[in-house]
Amino acid sequence: MTSATTWTPVATLDDLWEGEVAEFYVGDRPILLAHLRSGEIRAFDGLCPHAGFPLADGEVENNILTCSAHSWEFDLDTGAGVNPANCQLQSHPVRIDGDQINISLTEGDPR
């Protein structure tokens, strides 16, 4: 038996401009939303898997997010680690309804 997907409203398109990342919360869980230049929106756990630092404080260049704490780098298209390559951000499915950004929380090891 499969369970129905639960979609949680997190933000609106006005809250997240193209090229930006921002932190939002689902309950007490920080979520990083990234509005890519391609127009796609990605959602990831909002804390760096290295040291738990807020990823929204990082810098984005060419869809690569650099954590401001220890300069770990992540590809925002996929969540894959760039430097180091052996890490991965936990991603969450995104659905847009009108201008509302909704996500479905996923659990588990992202690898």
Gaussian input, Z-matrix of N, CA and C with variables (Angstrom, degrees):
# hf/3-21g

backbone

0 1
 N
 C     1     B1
 C     2     B2     1     A1
 N     3     B3     2     A2     1     D1
 C     4     B4     3     A3     2     D2
 C     5     B5     4     A4     3     D3
 N     6     B6     5     A5     4     D4
 C     7     B7     6     A6     5     D5
 C     8     B8     7     A7     6     D6
 N     9     B9     8     A8     7     D7
 C    10    B10     9     A9     8     D8
 C    11    B11    10    A10     9     D9
 N    12    B12    11    A11    10    D10
 C    13    B13    12    A12    11    D11
 C    14    B14    13    A13    12    D12
 N    15    B15    14    A14    13    D13
 C    16    B16    15    A15    14    D14
 C    17    B17    16    A16    15    D15
 N    18    B18    17    A17    16    D16
 C    19    B19    18    A18    17    D17
 C    20    B20    19    A19    18    D18
 N    21    B21    20    A20    19    D19
 C    22    B22    21    A21    20    D20
 C    23    B23    22    A22    21    D21
 N    24    B24    23    A23    22    D22
 C    25    B25    24    A24    23    D23
 C    26    B26    25    A25    24    D24
 N    27    B27    26    A26    25    D25
 C    28    B28    27    A27    26    D26
 C    29    B29    28    A28    27    D27
 N    30    B30    29    A29    28    D28
 C    31    B31    30    A30    29    D29
 C    32    B32    31    A31    30    D30
 N    33    B33    32    A32    31    D31
 C    34    B34    33    A33    32    D32
 C    35    B35    34    A34    33    D33
 N    36    B36    35    A35    34    D34
 C    37    B37    36    A36    35    D35
 C    38    B38    37    A37    36    D36
 N    39    B39    38    A38    37    D37
 C    40    B40    39    A39    38    D38
 C    41    B41    40    A40    39    D39
 N    42    B42    41    A41    40    D40
 C    43    B43    42    A42    41    D41
 C    44    B44    43    A43    42    D42
 N    45    B45    44    A44    43    D43
 C    46    B46    45    A45    44    D44
 C    47    B47    46    A46    45    D45
 N    48    B48    47    A47    46    D46
 C    49    B49    48    A48    47    D47
 C    50    B50    49    A49    48    D48
 N    51    B51    50    A50    49    D49
 C    52    B52    51    A51    50    D50
 C    53    B53    52    A52    51    D51
 N    54    B54    53    A53    52    D52
 C    55    B55    54    A54    53    D53
 C    56    B56    55    A55    54    D54
 N    57    B57    56    A56    55    D55
 C    58    B58    57    A57    56    D56
 C    59    B59    58    A58    57    D57
 N    60    B60    59    A59    58    D58
 C    61    B61    60    A60    59    D59
 C    62    B62    61    A61    60    D60
 N    63    B63    62    A62    61    D61
 C    64    B64    63    A63    62    D62
 C    65    B65    64    A64    63    D63
 N    66    B66    65    A65    64    D64
 C    67    B67    66    A66    65    D65
 C    68    B68    67    A67    66    D66
 N    69    B69    68    A68    67    D67
 C    70    B70    69    A69    68    D68
 C    71    B71    70    A70    69    D69
 N    72    B72    71    A71    70    D70
 C    73    B73    72    A72    71    D71
 C    74    B74    73    A73    72    D72
 N    75    B75    74    A74    73    D73
 C    76    B76    75    A75    74    D74
 C    77    B77    76    A76    75    D75
 N    78    B78    77    A77    76    D76
 C    79    B79    78    A78    77    D77
 C    80    B80    79    A79    78    D78
 N    81    B81    80    A80    79    D79
 C    82    B82    81    A81    80    D80
 C    83    B83    82    A82    81    D81
 N    84    B84    83    A83    82    D82
 C    85    B85    84    A84    83    D83
 C    86    B86    85    A85    84    D84
 N    87    B87    86    A86    85    D85
 C    88    B88    87    A87    86    D86
 C    89    B89    88    A88    87    D87
 N    90    B90    89    A89    88    D88
 C    91    B91    90    A90    89    D89
 C    92    B92    91    A91    90    D90
 N    93    B93    92    A92    91    D91
 C    94    B94    93    A93    92    D92
 C    95    B95    94    A94    93    D93
 N    96    B96    95    A95    94    D94
 C    97    B97    96    A96    95    D95
 C    98    B98    97    A97    96    D96
 N    99    B99    98    A98    97    D97
 C   100   B100    99    A99    98    D98
 C   101   B101   100   A100    99    D99
 N   102   B102   101   A101   100   D100
 C   103   B103   102   A102   101   D101
 C   104   B104   103   A103   102   D102
 N   105   B105   104   A104   103   D103
 C   106   B106   105   A105   104   D104
 C   107   B107   106   A106   105   D105
 N   108   B108   107   A107   106   D106
 C   109   B109   108   A108   107   D107
 C   110   B110   109   A109   108   D108
 N   111   B111   110   A110   109   D109
 C   112   B112   111   A111   110   D110
 C   113   B113   112   A112   111   D111
 N   114   B114   113   A113   112   D112
 C   115   B115   114   A114   113   D113
 C   116   B116   115   A115   114   D114
 N   117   B117   116   A116   115   D115
 C   118   B118   117   A117   116   D116
 C   119   B119   118   A118   117   D117
 N   120   B120   119   A119   118   D118
 C   121   B121   120   A120   119   D119
 C   122   B122   121   A121   120   D120
 N   123   B123   122   A122   121   D121
 C   124   B124   123   A123   122   D122
 C   125   B125   124   A124   123   D123
 N   126   B126   125   A125   124   D124
 C   127   B127   126   A126   125   D125
 C   128   B128   127   A127   126   D126
 N   129   B129   128   A128   127   D127
 C   130   B130   129   A129   128   D128
 C   131   B131   130   A130   129   D129
 N   132   B132   131   A131   130   D130
 C   133   B133   132   A132   131   D131
 C   134   B134   133   A133   132   D132
 N   135   B135   134   A134   133   D133
 C   136   B136   135   A135   134   D134
 C   137   B137   136   A136   135   D135
 N   138   B138   137   A137   136   D136
 C   139   B139   138   A138   137   D137
 C   140   B140   139   A139   138   D138
 N   141   B141   140   A140   139   D139
 C   142   B142   141   A141   140   D140
 C   143   B143   142   A142   141   D141
 N   144   B144   143   A143   142   D142
 C   145   B145   144   A144   143   D143
 C   146   B146   145   A145   144   D144
 N   147   B147   146   A146   145   D145
 C   148   B148   147   A147   146   D146
 C   149   B149   148   A148   147   D147
 N   150   B150   149   A149   148   D148
 C   151   B151   150   A150   149   D149
 C   152   B152   151   A151   150   D150
 N   153   B153   152   A152   151   D151
 C   154   B154   153   A153   152   D152
 C   155   B155   154   A154   153   D153
 N   156   B156   155   A155   154   D154
 C   157   B157   156   A156   155   D155
 C   158   B158   157   A157   156   D156
 N   159   B159   158   A158   157   D157
 C   160   B160   159   A159   158   D158
 C   161   B161   160   A160   159   D159
 N   162   B162   161   A161   160   D160
 C   163   B163   162   A162   161   D161
 C   164   B164   163   A163   162   D162
 N   165   B165   164   A164   163   D163
 C   166   B166   165   A165   164   D164
 C   167   B167   166   A166   165   D165
 N   168   B168   167   A167   166   D166
 C   169   B169   168   A168   167   D167
 C   170   B170   169   A169   168   D168
 N   171   B171   170   A170   169   D169
 C   172   B172   171   A171   170   D170
 C   173   B173   172   A172   171   D171
 N   174   B174   173   A173   172   D172
 C   175   B175   174   A174   173   D173
 C   176   B176   175   A175   174   D174
 N   177   B177   176   A176   175   D175
 C   178   B178   177   A177   176   D176
 C   179   B179   178   A178   177   D177
 N   180   B180   179   A179   178   D178
 C   181   B181   180   A180   179   D179
 C   182   B182   181   A181   180   D180
 N   183   B183   182   A182   181   D181
 C   184   B184   183   A183   182   D182
 C   185   B185   184   A184   183   D183
 N   186   B186   185   A185   184   D184
 C   187   B187   186   A186   185   D185
 C   188   B188   187   A187   186   D186
 N   189   B189   188   A188   187   D187
 C   190   B190   189   A189   188   D188
 C   191   B191   190   A190   189   D189
 N   192   B192   191   A191   190   D190
 C   193   B193   192   A192   191   D191
 C   194   B194   193   A193   192   D192
 N   195   B195   194   A194   193   D193
 C   196   B196   195   A195   194   D194
 C   197   B197   196   A196   195   D195
 N   198   B198   197   A197   196   D196
 C   199   B199   198   A198   197   D197
 C   200   B200   199   A199   198   D198
 N   201   B201   200   A200   199   D199
 C   202   B202   201   A201   200   D200
 C   203   B203   202   A202   201   D201
 N   204   B204   203   A203   202   D202
 C   205   B205   204   A204   203   D203
 C   206   B206   205   A205   204   D204
 N   207   B207   206   A206   205   D205
 C   208   B208   207   A207   206   D206
 C   209   B209   208   A208   207   D207
 N   210   B210   209   A209   208   D208
 C   211   B211   210   A210   209   D209
 C   212   B212   211   A211   210   D210
 N   213   B213   212   A212   211   D211
 C   214   B214   213   A213   212   D212
 C   215   B215   214   A214   213   D213
 N   216   B216   215   A215   214   D214
 C   217   B217   216   A216   215   D215
 C   218   B218   217   A217   216   D216
 N   219   B219   218   A218   217   D217
 C   220   B220   219   A219   218   D218
 C   221   B221   220   A220   219   D219
 N   222   B222   221   A221   220   D220
 C   223   B223   222   A222   221   D221
 C   224   B224   223   A223   222   D222
 N   225   B225   224   A224   223   D223
 C   226   B226   225   A225   224   D224
 C   227   B227   226   A226   225   D225
 N   228   B228   227   A227   226   D226
 C   229   B229   228   A228   227   D227
 C   230   B230   229   A229   228   D228
 N   231   B231   230   A230   229   D229
 C   232   B232   231   A231   230   D230
 C   233   B233   232   A232   231   D231
 N   234   B234   233   A233   232   D232
 C   235   B235   234   A234   233   D233
 C   236   B236   235   A235   234   D234
 N   237   B237   236   A236   235   D235
 C   238   B238   237   A237   236   D236
 C   239   B239   238   A238   237   D237
 N   240   B240   239   A239   238   D238
 C   241   B241   240   A240   239   D239
 C   242   B242   241   A241   240   D240
 N   243   B243   242   A242   241   D241
 C   244   B244   243   A243   242   D242
 C   245   B245   244   A244   243   D243
 N   246   B246   245   A245   244   D244
 C   247   B247   246   A246   245   D245
 C   248   B248   247   A247   246   D246
 N   249   B249   248   A248   247   D247
 C   250   B250   249   A249   248   D248
 C   251   B251   250   A250   249   D249
 N   252   B252   251   A251   250   D250
 C   253   B253   252   A252   251   D251
 C   254   B254   253   A253   252   D252
 N   255   B255   254   A254   253   D253
 C   256   B256   255   A255   254   D254
 C   257   B257   256   A256   255   D255
 N   258   B258   257   A257   256   D256
 C   259   B259   258   A258   257   D257
 C   260   B260   259   A259   258   D258
 N   261   B261   260   A260   259   D259
 C   262   B262   261   A261   260   D260
 C   263   B263   262   A262   261   D261
 N   264   B264   263   A263   262   D262
 C   265   B265   264   A264   263   D263
 C   266   B266   265   A265   264   D264
 N   267   B267   266   A266   265   D265
 C   268   B268   267   A267   266   D266
 C   269   B269   268   A268   267   D267
 N   270   B270   269   A269   268   D268
 C   271   B271   270   A270   269   D269
 C   272   B272   271   A271   270   D270
 N   273   B273   272   A272   271   D271
 C   274   B274   273   A273   272   D272
 C   275   B275   274   A274   273   D273
 N   276   B276   275   A275   274   D274
 C   277   B277   276   A276   275   D275
 C   278   B278   277   A277   276   D276
 N   279   B279   278   A278   277   D277
 C   280   B280   279   A279   278   D278
 C   281   B281   280   A280   279   D279
 N   282   B282   281   A281   280   D280
 C   283   B283   282   A282   281   D281
 C   284   B284   283   A283   282   D282
 N   285   B285   284   A284   283   D283
 C   286   B286   285   A285   284   D284
 C   287   B287   286   A286   285   D285
 N   288   B288   287   A287   286   D286
 C   289   B289   288   A288   287   D287
 C   290   B290   289   A289   288   D288
 N   291   B291   290   A290   289   D289
 C   292   B292   291   A291   290   D290
 C   293   B293   292   A292   291   D291
 N   294   B294   293   A293   292   D292
 C   295   B295   294   A294   293   D293
 C   296   B296   295   A295   294   D294
 N   297   B297   296   A296   295   D295
 C   298   B298   297   A297   296   D296
 C   299   B299   298   A298   297   D297
 N   300   B300   299   A299   298   D298
 C   301   B301   300   A300   299   D299
 C   302   B302   301   A301   300   D300
 N   303   B303   302   A302   301   D301
 C   304   B304   303   A303   302   D302
 C   305   B305   304   A304   303   D303
 N   306   B306   305   A305   304   D304
 C   307   B307   306   A306   305   D305
 C   308   B308   307   A307   306   D306
 N   309   B309   308   A308   307   D307
 C   310   B310   309   A309   308   D308
 C   311   B311   310   A310   309   D309
 N   312   B312   311   A311   310   D310
 C   313   B313   312   A312   311   D311
 C   314   B314   313   A313   312   D312
 N   315   B315   314   A314   313   D313
 C   316   B316   315   A315   314   D314
 C   317   B317   316   A316   315   D315
 N   318   B318   317   A317   316   D316
 C   319   B319   318   A318   317   D317
 C   320   B320   319   A319   318   D318
 N   321   B321   320   A320   319   D319
 C   322   B322   321   A321   320   D320
 C   323   B323   322   A322   321   D321
 N   324   B324   323   A323   322   D322
 C   325   B325   324   A324   323   D323
 C   326   B326   325   A325   324   D324
 N   327   B327   326   A326   325   D325
 C   328   B328   327   A327   326   D326
 C   329   B329   328   A328   327   D327
 N   330   B330   329   A329   328   D328
 C   331   B331   330   A330   329   D329
 C   332   B332   331   A331   330   D330

   B1=1.4512
   B2=1.5327
   B3=1.3030
   B4=1.4522
   B5=1.5179
   B6=1.3164
   B7=1.4584
   B8=1.5206
   B9=1.3114
   B10=1.4633
   B11=1.5292
   B12=1.3156
   B13=1.4559
   B14=1.5203
   B15=1.3126
   B16=1.4561
   B17=1.5197
   B18=1.3193
   B19=1.4648
   B20=1.5247
   B21=1.3153
   B22=1.4635
   B23=1.5251
   B24=1.3467
   B25=1.4614
   B26=1.5331
   B27=1.3233
   B28=1.4636
   B29=1.5294
   B30=1.3332
   B31=1.4661
   B32=1.5319
   B33=1.3237
   B34=1.4580
   B35=1.5263
   B36=1.3163
   B37=1.4630
   B38=1.5254
   B39=1.3433
   B40=1.4692
   B41=1.5318
   B42=1.3393
   B43=1.4677
   B44=1.5285
   B45=1.3289
   B46=1.4572
   B47=1.5231
   B48=1.3069
   B49=1.4542
   B50=1.5159
   B51=1.3211
   B52=1.4558
   B53=1.5306
   B54=1.3290
   B55=1.4645
   B56=1.5162
   B57=1.3278
   B58=1.4613
   B59=1.5250
   B60=1.3299
   B61=1.4615
   B62=1.5214
   B63=1.3166
   B64=1.4614
   B65=1.5269
   B66=1.3225
   B67=1.4558
   B68=1.5191
   B69=1.3244
   B70=1.4570
   B71=1.5200
   B72=1.3025
   B73=1.4608
   B74=1.5156
   B75=1.3196
   B76=1.4559
   B77=1.5195
   B78=1.3315
   B79=1.4627
   B80=1.5229
   B81=1.3294
   B82=1.4690
   B83=1.5285
   B84=1.3362
   B85=1.4684
   B86=1.5244
   B87=1.3458
   B88=1.4640
   B89=1.5291
   B90=1.3251
   B91=1.4615
   B92=1.5252
   B93=1.3180
   B94=1.4586
   B95=1.5238
   B96=1.3244
   B97=1.4602
   B98=1.5176
   B99=1.3269
   B100=1.4637
   B101=1.5170
   B102=1.3316
   B103=1.4687
   B104=1.5259
   B105=1.3238
   B106=1.4540
   B107=1.5162
   B108=1.3214
   B109=1.4736
   B110=1.5214
   B111=1.3218
   B112=1.4667
   B113=1.5286
   B114=1.3455
   B115=1.4581
   B116=1.5184
   B117=1.3316
   B118=1.4619
   B119=1.5252
   B120=1.3263
   B121=1.4583
   B122=1.5209
   B123=1.3169
   B124=1.4604
   B125=1.5246
   B126=1.3337
   B127=1.4668
   B128=1.5227
   B129=1.3309
   B130=1.4617
   B131=1.5188
   B132=1.3362
   B133=1.4594
   B134=1.5217
   B135=1.3268
   B136=1.4556
   B137=1.5106
   B138=1.3363
   B139=1.4653
   B140=1.5207
   B141=1.3193
   B142=1.4565
   B143=1.5320
   B144=1.3411
   B145=1.4615
   B146=1.5246
   B147=1.3051
   B148=1.4626
   B149=1.5190
   B150=1.3368
   B151=1.4670
   B152=1.5208
   B153=1.3519
   B154=1.4549
   B155=1.5110
   B156=1.3105
   B157=1.4591
   B158=1.5233
   B159=1.3484
   B160=1.4760
   B161=1.5311
   B162=1.3248
   B163=1.4609
   B164=1.5200
   B165=1.3324
   B166=1.4674
   B167=1.5243
   B168=1.3397
   B169=1.4592
   B170=1.5248
   B171=1.3386
   B172=1.4609
   B173=1.5191
   B174=1.3273
   B175=1.4635
   B176=1.5221
   B177=1.3530
   B178=1.4612
   B179=1.5191
   B180=1.3417
   B181=1.4576
   B182=1.5236
   B183=1.3315
   B184=1.4725
   B185=1.5232
   B186=1.3241
   B187=1.4686
   B188=1.5231
   B189=1.3250
   B190=1.4605
   B191=1.5297
   B192=1.3342
   B193=1.4644
   B194=1.5207
   B195=1.3294
   B196=1.4585
   B197=1.5159
   B198=1.3316
   B199=1.4592
   B200=1.5218
   B201=1.3149
   B202=1.4652
   B203=1.5275
   B204=1.3236
   B205=1.4679
   B206=1.5296
   B207=1.3367
   B208=1.4652
   B209=1.5254
   B210=1.3366
   B211=1.4665
   B212=1.5307
   B213=1.3360
   B214=1.4612
   B215=1.5206
   B216=1.3405
   B217=1.4584
   B218=1.5257
   B219=1.3455
   B220=1.4565
   B221=1.5198
   B222=1.3339
   B223=1.4525
   B224=1.5310
   B225=1.3218
   B226=1.4592
   B227=1.5302
   B228=1.3311
   B229=1.4713
   B230=1.5224
   B231=1.3377
   B232=1.4623
   B233=1.5260
   B234=1.3359
   B235=1.4601
   B236=1.5154
   B237=1.3245
   B238=1.4631
   B239=1.5230
   B240=1.3303
   B241=1.4539
   B242=1.5212
   B243=1.3294
   B244=1.4606
   B245=1.5195
   B246=1.3227
   B247=1.4559
   B248=1.5201
   B249=1.3223
   B250=1.4599
   B251=1.5247
   B252=1.3190
   B253=1.4625
   B254=1.5274
   B255=1.3166
   B256=1.4711
   B257=1.5262
   B258=1.3271
   B259=1.4639
   B260=1.5257
   B261=1.3301
   B262=1.4619
   B263=1.5199
   B264=1.3250
   B265=1.4541
   B266=1.5249
   B267=1.3342
   B268=1.4717
   B269=1.5153
   B270=1.3269
   B271=1.4680
   B272=1.5212
   B273=1.3196
   B274=1.4623
   B275=1.5263
   B276=1.3361
   B277=1.4739
   B278=1.5331
   B279=1.3333
   B280=1.4668
   B281=1.5222
   B282=1.3288
   B283=1.4672
   B284=1.5257
   B285=1.3212
   B286=1.4663
   B287=1.5229
   B288=1.3325
   B289=1.4628
   B290=1.5208
   B291=1.3303
   B292=1.4614
   B293=1.5161
   B294=1.3507
   B295=1.4704
   B296=1.5356
   B297=1.3377
   B298=1.4677
   B299=1.5351
   B300=1.3445
   B301=1.4583
   B302=1.5216
   B303=1.3251
   B304=1.4635
   B305=1.5209
   B306=1.3464
   B307=1.4523
   B308=1.5279
   B309=1.3192
   B310=1.4541
   B311=1.5203
   B312=1.3194
   B313=1.4598
   B314=1.5239
   B315=1.3215
   B316=1.4580
   B317=1.5134
   B318=1.2962
   B319=1.4653
   B320=1.5212
   B321=1.3109
   B322=1.4536
   B323=1.5030
   B324=1.3221
   B325=1.4476
   B326=1.5226
   B327=1.3475
   B328=1.4622
   B329=1.5182
   B330=1.3204
   B331=1.4576
   B332=1.4717
   A1=109.09
   A2=117.37
   A3=121.12
   A4=109.77
   A5=114.66
   A6=118.50
   A7=109.63
   A8=115.60
   A9=120.98
   A10=109.26
   A11=115.29
   A12=120.95
   A13=109.16
   A14=115.69
   A15=121.25
   A16=109.00
   A17=116.29
   A18=122.25
   A19=109.03
   A20=115.72
   A21=122.10
   A22=109.54
   A23=118.39
   A24=120.01
   A25=109.72
   A26=115.74
   A27=120.35
   A28=111.44
   A29=116.98
   A30=121.02
   A31=107.73
   A32=115.78
   A33=121.32
   A34=108.41
   A35=115.86
   A36=119.74
   A37=111.56
   A38=117.31
   A39=120.38
   A40=111.81
   A41=117.17
   A42=121.31
   A43=112.42
   A44=116.81
   A45=120.62
   A46=109.84
   A47=116.04
   A48=120.69
   A49=110.85
   A50=115.64
   A51=121.14
   A52=110.18
   A53=115.85
   A54=121.63
   A55=113.89
   A56=117.72
   A57=121.43
   A58=112.29
   A59=114.48
   A60=122.36
   A61=106.73
   A62=116.49
   A63=120.60
   A64=108.66
   A65=114.33
   A66=120.96
   A67=110.10
   A68=115.15
   A69=123.14
   A70=107.02
   A71=117.46
   A72=120.45
   A73=111.53
   A74=115.38
   A75=123.26
   A76=103.79
   A77=116.42
   A78=120.26
   A79=108.03
   A80=116.67
   A81=119.63
   A82=111.80
   A83=116.85
   A84=121.52
   A85=110.52
   A86=118.08
   A87=120.11
   A88=110.75
   A89=115.01
   A90=123.04
   A91=108.31
   A92=116.17
   A93=121.73
   A94=108.07
   A95=116.23
   A96=120.95
   A97=108.14
   A98=115.37
   A99=121.33
   A100=108.09
   A101=116.47
   A102=121.86
   A103=106.27
   A104=116.00
   A105=121.88
   A106=111.48
   A107=115.99
   A108=120.90
   A109=111.56
   A110=117.55
   A111=121.79
   A112=111.49
   A113=116.30
   A114=120.94
   A115=112.67
   A116=117.22
   A117=121.85
   A118=110.61
   A119=115.39
   A120=120.65
   A121=107.64
   A122=115.74
   A123=122.62
   A124=108.60
   A125=115.87
   A126=121.77
   A127=108.68
   A128=115.45
   A129=122.74
   A130=108.84
   A131=116.18
   A132=118.31
   A133=107.13
   A134=116.65
   A135=121.27
   A136=116.38
   A137=117.36
   A138=119.99
   A139=110.28
   A140=115.88
   A141=121.57
   A142=109.32
   A143=117.98
   A144=119.83
   A145=113.04
   A146=117.31
   A147=121.40
   A148=111.97
   A149=117.15
   A150=119.63
   A151=113.31
   A152=117.05
   A153=119.74
   A154=114.82
   A155=117.88
   A156=121.73
   A157=109.87
   A158=119.31
   A159=121.39
   A160=112.10
   A161=116.69
   A162=120.95
   A163=112.92
   A164=117.76
   A165=120.52
   A166=111.96
   A167=117.77
   A168=121.30
   A169=111.99
   A170=117.02
   A171=121.12
   A172=112.51
   A173=114.34
   A174=122.71
   A175=109.46
   A176=116.29
   A177=121.37
   A178=108.77
   A179=114.68
   A180=120.73
   A181=107.36
   A182=116.29
   A183=121.74
   A184=112.26
   A185=116.76
   A186=124.29
   A187=113.66
   A188=117.52
   A189=121.89
   A190=107.05
   A191=115.36
   A192=121.56
   A193=108.30
   A194=116.04
   A195=121.83
   A196=108.38
   A197=116.79
   A198=122.05
   A199=108.82
   A200=116.51
   A201=120.51
   A202=112.91
   A203=118.33
   A204=120.20
   A205=112.19
   A206=116.82
   A207=120.06
   A208=112.76
   A209=116.68
   A210=123.55
   A211=114.90
   A212=117.24
   A213=118.09
   A214=107.80
   A215=117.26
   A216=122.09
   A217=111.07
   A218=115.13
   A219=122.30
   A220=110.08
   A221=116.25
   A222=122.92
   A223=107.64
   A224=117.32
   A225=120.97
   A226=113.40
   A227=118.26
   A228=119.93
   A229=110.24
   A230=116.63
   A231=120.96
   A232=114.91
   A233=116.72
   A234=121.01
   A235=112.61
   A236=117.20
   A237=121.36
   A238=110.99
   A239=114.96
   A240=120.24
   A241=110.20
   A242=115.90
   A243=122.25
   A244=108.33
   A245=116.11
   A246=122.26
   A247=108.25
   A248=117.93
   A249=128.33
   A250=111.52
   A251=115.64
   A252=121.19
   A253=113.03
   A254=118.01
   A255=120.51
   A256=112.95
   A257=117.25
   A258=120.51
   A259=108.38
   A260=115.91
   A261=121.01
   A262=108.28
   A263=117.18
   A264=120.71
   A265=108.98
   A266=116.85
   A267=121.60
   A268=107.50
   A269=116.95
   A270=120.55
   A271=110.68
   A272=115.11
   A273=123.00
   A274=108.74
   A275=118.36
   A276=120.87
   A277=111.15
   A278=114.71
   A279=122.34
   A280=108.47
   A281=115.40
   A282=121.92
   A283=107.34
   A284=116.22
   A285=121.78
   A286=108.18
   A287=116.27
   A288=122.90
   A289=107.12
   A290=116.22
   A291=119.54
   A292=108.01
   A293=116.38
   A294=118.62
   A295=111.31
   A296=116.41
   A297=121.55
   A298=110.00
   A299=116.54
   A300=122.49
   A301=107.54
   A302=115.98
   A303=122.07
   A304=108.83
   A305=116.03
   A306=119.49
   A307=109.19
   A308=114.29
   A309=121.80
   A310=106.34
   A311=116.94
   A312=120.21
   A313=110.30
   A314=114.71
   A315=121.50
   A316=107.49
   A317=115.64
   A318=120.67
   A319=108.88
   A320=114.94
   A321=119.35
   A322=113.66
   A323=113.24
   A324=122.46
   A325=109.00
   A326=118.54
   A327=120.40
   A328=113.45
   A329=119.24
   A330=120.73
   A331=107.40
   D1=128.35
   D2=179.10
   D3=-98.68
   D4=148.01
   D5=179.16
   D6=-95.25
   D7=152.48
   D8=179.30
   D9=-71.23
   D10=146.07
   D11=177.35
   D12=-73.63
   D13=132.51
   D14=176.68
   D15=-100.50
   D16=120.41
   D17=179.17
   D18=-101.49
   D19=129.75
   D20=-178.32
   D21=-113.90
   D22=124.29
   D23=174.85
   D24=-66.07
   D25=131.22
   D26=-176.02
   D27=-117.84
   D28=-40.20
   D29=-175.29
   D30=-163.06
   D31=178.60
   D32=172.29
   D33=-115.78
   D34=164.67
   D35=178.01
   D36=-60.21
   D37=-29.08
   D38=177.22
   D39=-68.44
   D40=-22.11
   D41=179.92
   D42=-79.73
   D43=-15.38
   D44=-171.20
   D45=-141.75
   D46=97.76
   D47=-177.09
   D48=-77.12
   D49=155.48
   D50=178.69
   D51=-55.30
   D52=133.49
   D53=-179.24
   D54=90.01
   D55=-3.47
   D56=-177.05
   D57=-104.15
   D58=157.51
   D59=166.83
   D60=-122.77
   D61=150.81
   D62=179.05
   D63=-154.91
   D64=156.02
   D65=179.25
   D66=-99.70
   D67=133.88
   D68=175.89
   D69=-132.49
   D70=168.89
   D71=-177.85
   D72=-123.47
   D73=140.56
   D74=166.72
   D75=-114.45
   D76=104.75
   D77=-169.53
   D78=63.79
   D79=-124.47
   D80=177.92
   D81=-102.88
   D82=12.88
   D83=-177.25
   D84=-96.00
   D85=118.85
   D86=177.95
   D87=-73.46
   D88=133.94
   D89=179.65
   D90=-123.58
   D91=131.94
   D92=175.31
   D93=-94.87
   D94=122.62
   D95=171.40
   D96=-104.39
   D97=135.76
   D98=177.91
   D99=-123.80
   D100=123.64
   D101=176.81
   D102=-100.81
   D103=99.27
   D104=-175.08
   D105=-71.29
   D106=157.11
   D107=179.59
   D108=-61.80
   D109=-23.02
   D110=177.55
   D111=-72.46
   D112=-10.16
   D113=-177.58
   D114=98.67
   D115=-14.76
   D116=178.56
   D117=-70.95
   D118=150.56
   D119=175.18
   D120=-118.20
   D121=132.45
   D122=178.76
   D123=-118.05
   D124=149.45
   D125=177.83
   D126=-127.35
   D127=135.46
   D128=-179.94
   D129=-139.68
   D130=160.02
   D131=168.72
   D132=-55.49
   D133=141.77
   D134=-170.56
   D135=-84.74
   D136=-1.71
   D137=-178.24
   D138=-112.36
   D139=139.63
   D140=178.59
   D141=-61.44
   D142=132.42
   D143=179.89
   D144=-67.25
   D145=-13.75
   D146=-179.60
   D147=-76.01
   D148=-55.51
   D149=-173.43
   D150=-136.18
   D151=10.46
   D152=176.67
   D153=73.20
   D154=20.67
   D155=179.85
   D156=-82.88
   D157=143.87
   D158=-179.45
   D159=-60.65
   D160=120.81
   D161=-178.58
   D162=-69.21
   D163=-26.52
   D164=-179.02
   D165=-63.23
   D166=-16.78
   D167=177.63
   D168=-80.47
   D169=-6.27
   D170=-176.88
   D171=-80.27
   D172=177.88
   D173=179.32
   D174=-106.68
   D175=143.83
   D176=178.44
   D177=-117.37
   D178=130.13
   D179=173.92
   D180=-144.31
   D181=124.76
   D182=-179.02
   D183=52.98
   D184=44.83
   D185=178.87
   D186=63.61
   D187=16.75
   D188=174.16
   D189=-107.78
   D190=121.55
   D191=177.72
   D192=-95.71
   D193=126.65
   D194=176.29
   D195=-107.11
   D196=118.14
   D197=178.65
   D198=-63.05
   D199=133.17
   D200=-176.62
   D201=-75.84
   D202=-12.61
   D203=-179.03
   D204=-78.69
   D205=-54.78
   D206=-174.47
   D207=-133.97
   D208=16.56
   D209=173.70
   D210=64.55
   D211=23.70
   D212=170.99
   D213=-66.38
   D214=146.06
   D215=-175.74
   D216=-120.30
   D217=141.19
   D218=-177.97
   D219=-134.47
   D220=140.54
   D221=175.87
   D222=-82.90
   D223=115.79
   D224=-177.17
   D225=-73.69
   D226=-12.16
   D227=173.55
   D228=-69.55
   D229=-36.71
   D230=-171.69
   D231=-124.71
   D232=-20.05
   D233=-173.75
   D234=86.78
   D235=-2.84
   D236=-177.70
   D237=-68.29
   D238=145.06
   D239=174.17
   D240=-69.21
   D241=138.82
   D242=175.26
   D243=-102.35
   D244=-46.71
   D245=179.15
   D246=-147.30
   D247=101.36
   D248=1.04
   D249=-79.30
   D250=159.96
   D251=-176.02
   D252=-82.30
   D253=-10.99
   D254=-174.60
   D255=-93.38
   D256=24.76
   D257=177.19
   D258=-126.04
   D259=167.38
   D260=-176.91
   D261=-154.65
   D262=137.72
   D263=173.09
   D264=-80.86
   D265=142.52
   D266=174.56
   D267=-73.59
   D268=117.58
   D269=-177.87
   D270=-98.48
   D271=160.98
   D272=-179.93
   D273=-134.62
   D274=139.42
   D275=176.56
   D276=-61.50
   D277=144.30
   D278=-179.77
   D279=-120.59
   D280=140.10
   D281=174.30
   D282=-134.62
   D283=135.14
   D284=177.91
   D285=-105.66
   D286=125.39
   D287=174.83
   D288=-119.85
   D289=103.65
   D290=-174.64
   D291=67.85
   D292=-117.12
   D293=175.32
   D294=-108.27
   D295=8.60
   D296=-178.11
   D297=-88.84
   D298=128.21
   D299=175.64
   D300=-95.39
   D301=120.11
   D302=178.70
   D303=-117.01
   D304=146.05
   D305=175.19
   D306=-128.59
   D307=158.55
   D308=173.54
   D309=-116.59
   D310=115.78
   D311=-177.42
   D312=-67.44
   D313=135.56
   D314=174.87
   D315=-115.23
   D316=155.69
   D317=-178.69
   D318=-122.68
   D319=165.00
   D320=171.85
   D321=105.25
   D322=-179.24
   D323=-178.92
   D324=-74.83
   D325=122.69
   D326=-177.39
   D327=-70.17
   D328=-13.17
   D329=-178.77
   D330=-80.97

